[in-house]
Amino acid sequence: MFSVPAALDQPVSVSLPCRTEPDDLWFSESPSELEQAKVLCAACPIRRACLAGALERREFAGVWGGEILDRGAVIARKRPRGRPSKADLARDAEIAAARAAAGVA
């Protein structure tokens, strides 16, 4: 398991998904595995602090606080390898516009 920063340490009784699931899930190249990791983060008690810390440290990649980071920035989803379809590009544009309208990075 990867290490959660000391400031985020929780009592042993608190179950954090990043400490109970395999490390590879949080840093996978597979978009579906990253989406699975995001779902696991949804109920985590330190989700917001985890994301804030990752953004502050400019984590290069992985799922942090329920968001996918790529080169230190939050991305809506990770694309599989290869050329994206026009439908994927249109959906990504809609997601980006909705996030911008909501004031979410």
DAMOPE-V333748 format. One record per helix or strand of 2 or more residues. SS is the DSSP state (alpha for helix, beta for strand). FROM is the first residue (numbers start at 1). TO is the last residue. If there is no record, write none. Layout:
ss=SS from=FROM to=TO
ss=SS from=FROM to=TO
//
This chain:
ss=alpha from=6 to=8
ss=alpha from=17 to=20
ss=alpha from=23 to=26
ss=alpha from=31 to=41
ss=alpha from=47 to=57
ss=beta from=61 to=64
ss=beta from=67 to=70
ss=beta from=73 to=75
ss=alpha from=86 to=102
//
